Amino acid sequence: MDFSLTEAQNDLSALARRILGDQVTAESLGPHGSGGFDAPLWTVLARSGVLDAALPSTVGGGGFGLLEQCSVLIEIGRAVAPVPYLSSVVQAGSVLTDPLLAEKWLLPVSRGKAVLAVALGGSFVASDGRLTGTQTAVPFAAFADALLVEANDGVYIVEKDAVGVSIEAQSTTDHADAGLVTLSDTPGVALGDVGEQLRLRGTLGACAQQLGVLERALELTADYTRERKQFDKVLGSFQAVRHRLADAYIDVEAVRLTLWQAAWKLSEGLPAAADVATAKFWAAEAGHRVAHTAVHLHGGVGIDVEHPVHRYFAAAKRLEFTSGGATEQLLGLGELVVSPTA
């Protein structure tokens, strides 16, 4: 495979970085413990063409694919931007292939006027097209206009205002961007057996965001150790500090390598479950180490929840456990290796 980024990836990445750099500030993010969904930023991303670039051409999108979407997600991670690009574009955009559903839901998403959430692995049971069950901590559910819900017989799309829908806002580690979803005999539109597709894309997308989070956290830490002095010496001149930074750099590159390998295979329609699990292992394992390195090397300010580095620490910890931590990925890889010969 070729690890070179495409022209579209470079262009989208540069555009997203410029917009997010201008729009995402300490003021827009708010104090520690606040957050949620940045609706104005979502609108700006739509107007700039970032949202529709990788949506189907049938709804006016640019028709780009998963690789371009990952490039955008990396930038969202770098900015710790509270926007539902992963669920609304990367996941929902891949399964809402019916023209009527695409026009109803993806077109508003491309214009920044709708949010779609994805609820996988809950207790939802479908009977005659009506769903009952619960799922906790569904990202952006509190702000969603519709939800893609995985039930016992496939995935359904459910409107927020449908009968029997209850969504209670919840707070996660880094942002109040989740919801407790409860459905009670709620009507939904069947999308088919696409749960695994949503799961693979969701896990891969979390890895892409984690790469952006860790990249930026390491940059902030390297900058700090070049300026901060200890015992009249620049902190970065100490061998132990340089070793810690070097280890963090290797970890970040491991996340990058495994992410793009998994993304390429998935985008090509090749079997990619093991590659996605490998990428998630590194996103979790390396995420833990790099996040703690960033805090430790910042010293006292590293534990200040109002310091910018804390946002990256909190985001990295949430993404570490999204879709399962490193140990769970290892167990899953073992099953993938054994199952073909079982």
C-alpha positions, 0 to 999 in steps of 0.5 A, a space after each residue: 500500500 501507499 501511505 502518501 496522502 491524496 491531494 484531497 486529503 491534504 486539501 481537506 486537512 488544511 481547510 479543516 485545520 484553518 477553520 478549527 484553529 480560528 473557531 475553537 478557542 478556550 472561550 468557545 470550549 468553555 470552562 472545564 466540565 462544560 461543552 457539548 455540541 458547538 452548533 456555530 462551528 458545525 454550521 461553519 464547517 458546512 458552509 466551508 464544504 468540509 461536511 459535504 466533501 465526503 458525503 455521496 454525490 447524490 445529496 450534493 456531496 463531493 463523493 470522497 471516501 473514508 481516507 478523506 474523512 479520517 483526515 478531517 477527524 484527525 484535525 477535529 482531534 487536534 482541536 478537541 472540537 465538539 462536533 459530531 462528524 464521526 457519527 453524522 458523516 463517517 458512520 451515517 453517511 456510509 449506510 444511509 444509501 437509500 435516496 429518500 433517506 439520504 435526502 431526508 437526513 444527509 442533505 441537512 447534515 451537509 448544510 449543518 442543520 442536522 445531527 445524527 447519533 449512533 447507538 450500538 450494542 444496547 439492549 434494543 429489541 425490535 418487533 414489527 419495526 418497533 423498538 424497545 430498549 436502552 443505551 447509555 452514553 451515546 455520543 451527541 444523542 442529546 443534540 441529535 435529530 435522529 439516531 441509528 439504533 442497533 437492535 436484535 435484527 439489524 439497524 434502524 433509524 429513529 427520529 428524535 420526536 418519534 413516539 416513545 423516545 426519551 433522551 437524557 443528557 449525560 456528562 462524559 470525561 471531557 464534554 457533556 456530549 452524550 445521552 441516555 437513550 430509551 425507546 419504548 415501542 418506538 417506530 423506526 425505519 430498517 436499514 438492514 444488517 449494517 451494525 458491523 459496518 457502523 462499528 468498524 467505521 466508528 472504531 476507526 474514526 475514534 482512532 483517527 481522532 485519537 491520533 489528532 489528540 496525541 499529535 497536538 498534546 505531544 506538540 504542546 509538551 515539546 514546546 513547553 519543555 523547550 521553554 520551561 527551566 528547572 535548576 537553571 536548565 531548559 527542561 528538555 535538556 534533561 536526558 530522562 525528559 528527552 527519552 520520555 518525549 522520544 517514546 511518545 513520538 514513537 507511540 504517536 507514529 504507531 497510531 498513525 501507521 496502524 490507522 492508515 493501514 486499517 483505513 486503506 483496507 476498509 476503504 478498499 473493501 478488504 477484510 479489515 476487522 483485525 487491522 481496525 482492532 490493531 489500530 484501536 489497540 495502539 490508540 488505547 495503549 499509546 493514548 494512555 502513555 502519551 496522555 500521561 507523558 503530557 501531564 507529567 512533563 508539564 509538572 504542576 500545571 499539568 494537573 490544572 484542569 483549566 490548563 489547555 493540556 488537560 483537555 487533551 488528557 481528558 479527550 485521550 482517556 475517553 478515546 482510549 476506552 471508546 469501543 473497548 480498551 487495549 486488552 479487549 482489542 487483544 482478546 478480539 485479535 486472538 478470536 480473529 486469528 483462531 476463528 478461520 481454522 476453528 
